[in-house]
Amino acid sequence: MKSEERTLAEEVYEIEVKISNNDGLDMRPAMQFVDLASQFKSDISVSNDQTSVDGKSIMQMSMLAATCGTKLKVKAEGPDAKQAAEALRDLVEVKKFGLPADNKK
């Protein structure tokens, strides 16, 4: 049982998302991302070509300065890594975070 628990704790899941919000990753969508990421036990890191940051830190997420069209890599490590990555992908690409409900396509 111990080895199974250790394996689950070390689960790693990585995805790539594209920012489609016209305003890019400004404070509102960054806060939505951080709020969702913080609901998971896994460590979440987000990176562009130059910078890797903690996906649970609003200050670090703002350092990415991701504009519309930017591709980001989201890496989740921990017991709920797959669920975390998929929820974050859904937030960014399906729910079009940062947009008021009536502007979502």
Contacts in CASP RR format, 6 or more apart in sequence:
PFRMAT RR
TARGET T0000
AUTHOR 0000-0000-0000
METHOD contacts of the structure
MODEL  1
MKSEERTLAEEVYEIEVKISNNDGLDMRPAMQFVDLASQFKSDISVSNDQ
TSVDGKSIMQMSMLAATCGTKLKVKAEGPDAKQAAEALRDLVEVKKFGLP
ADNKK
8 78 0 8 1.000
8 79 0 8 1.000
9 78 0 8 1.000
9 79 0 8 1.000
10 77 0 8 1.000
10 78 0 8 1.000
11 42 0 8 1.000
11 77 0 8 1.000
11 78 0 8 1.000
11 79 0 8 1.000
11 80 0 8 1.000
11 81 0 8 1.000
11 82 0 8 1.000
12 75 0 8 1.000
12 76 0 8 1.000
12 77 0 8 1.000
12 78 0 8 1.000
12 81 0 8 1.000
13 75 0 8 1.000
13 76 0 8 1.000
13 81 0 8 1.000
13 82 0 8 1.000
13 84 0 8 1.000
13 85 0 8 1.000
14 73 0 8 1.000
14 74 0 8 1.000
14 75 0 8 1.000
14 76 0 8 1.000
14 85 0 8 1.000
15 73 0 8 1.000
15 74 0 8 1.000
15 85 0 8 1.000
15 86 0 8 1.000
15 88 0 8 1.000
15 89 0 8 1.000
16 71 0 8 1.000
16 72 0 8 1.000
16 73 0 8 1.000
16 74 0 8 1.000
17 71 0 8 1.000
17 72 0 8 1.000
17 74 0 8 1.000
17 88 0 8 1.000
17 89 0 8 1.000
17 92 0 8 1.000
17 93 0 8 1.000
18 69 0 8 1.000
18 70 0 8 1.000
18 71 0 8 1.000
18 72 0 8 1.000
18 92 0 8 1.000
18 93 0 8 1.000
19 25 0 8 1.000
19 66 0 8 1.000
19 67 0 8 1.000
19 68 0 8 1.000
19 69 0 8 1.000
19 70 0 8 1.000
19 71 0 8 1.000
19 72 0 8 1.000
19 92 0 8 1.000
20 68 0 8 1.000
20 69 0 8 1.000
20 92 0 8 1.000
20 93 0 8 1.000
20 96 0 8 1.000
21 29 0 8 1.000
21 68 0 8 1.000
21 96 0 8 1.000
21 97 0 8 1.000
21 98 0 8 1.000
21 99 0 8 1.000
22 68 0 8 1.000
23 29 0 8 1.000
23 68 0 8 1.000
23 98 0 8 1.000
24 66 0 8 1.000
24 67 0 8 1.000
24 68 0 8 1.000
24 69 0 8 1.000
24 70 0 8 1.000
25 33 0 8 1.000
25 61 0 8 1.000
25 62 0 8 1.000
25 64 0 8 1.000
25 65 0 8 1.000
25 66 0 8 1.000
25 67 0 8 1.000
25 70 0 8 1.000
25 72 0 8 1.000
26 98 0 8 1.000
27 58 0 8 1.000
27 62 0 8 1.000
28 97 0 8 1.000
28 98 0 8 1.000
29 92 0 8 1.000
29 97 0 8 1.000
29 98 0 8 1.000
30 58 0 8 1.000
30 61 0 8 1.000
30 62 0 8 1.000
31 58 0 8 1.000
32 91 0 8 1.000
32 97 0 8 1.000
32 98 0 8 1.000
33 46 0 8 1.000
33 55 0 8 1.000
33 61 0 8 1.000
33 88 0 8 1.000
33 91 0 8 1.000
33 92 0 8 1.000
33 97 0 8 1.000
34 55 0 8 1.000
34 56 0 8 1.000
34 57 0 8 1.000
34 58 0 8 1.000
34 61 0 8 1.000
36 87 0 8 1.000
36 88 0 8 1.000
36 91 0 8 1.000
37 44 0 8 1.000
37 55 0 8 1.000
37 56 0 8 1.000
37 84 0 8 1.000
37 88 0 8 1.000
38 56 0 8 1.000
39 87 0 8 1.000
40 76 0 8 1.000
40 80 0 8 1.000
40 83 0 8 1.000
40 84 0 8 1.000
40 87 0 8 1.000
41 78 0 8 1.000
41 79 0 8 1.000
41 80 0 8 1.000
42 76 0 8 1.000
42 77 0 8 1.000
42 78 0 8 1.000
42 79 0 8 1.000
42 80 0 8 1.000
42 81 0 8 1.000
42 84 0 8 1.000
43 54 0 8 1.000
43 56 0 8 1.000
43 76 0 8 1.000
43 77 0 8 1.000
43 78 0 8 1.000
44 54 0 8 1.000
44 55 0 8 1.000
44 56 0 8 1.000
44 74 0 8 1.000
44 75 0 8 1.000
44 76 0 8 1.000
44 84 0 8 1.000
44 88 0 8 1.000
45 52 0 8 1.000
45 53 0 8 1.000
45 54 0 8 1.000
45 55 0 8 1.000
45 74 0 8 1.000
45 75 0 8 1.000
45 77 0 8 1.000
46 52 0 8 1.000
46 53 0 8 1.000
46 54 0 8 1.000
46 55 0 8 1.000
46 61 0 8 1.000
46 64 0 8 1.000
46 72 0 8 1.000
46 73 0 8 1.000
46 74 0 8 1.000
46 75 0 8 1.000
47 53 0 8 1.000
47 72 0 8 1.000
47 73 0 8 1.000
47 75 0 8 1.000
48 64 0 8 1.000
48 66 0 8 1.000
48 70 0 8 1.000
48 71 0 8 1.000
48 72 0 8 1.000
48 73 0 8 1.000
51 63 0 8 1.000
51 64 0 8 1.000
53 60 0 8 1.000
53 61 0 8 1.000
53 63 0 8 1.000
53 64 0 8 1.000
54 60 0 8 1.000
54 61 0 8 1.000
55 61 0 8 1.000
55 74 0 8 1.000
64 70 0 8 1.000
64 72 0 8 1.000
66 72 0 8 1.000
74 85 0 8 1.000
74 88 0 8 1.000
74 89 0 8 1.000
75 85 0 8 1.000
76 82 0 8 1.000
76 84 0 8 1.000
76 85 0 8 1.000
76 88 0 8 1.000
91 97 0 8 1.000
95 104 0 8 1.000
96 103 0 8 1.000
96 104 0 8 1.000
96 105 0 8 1.000
END
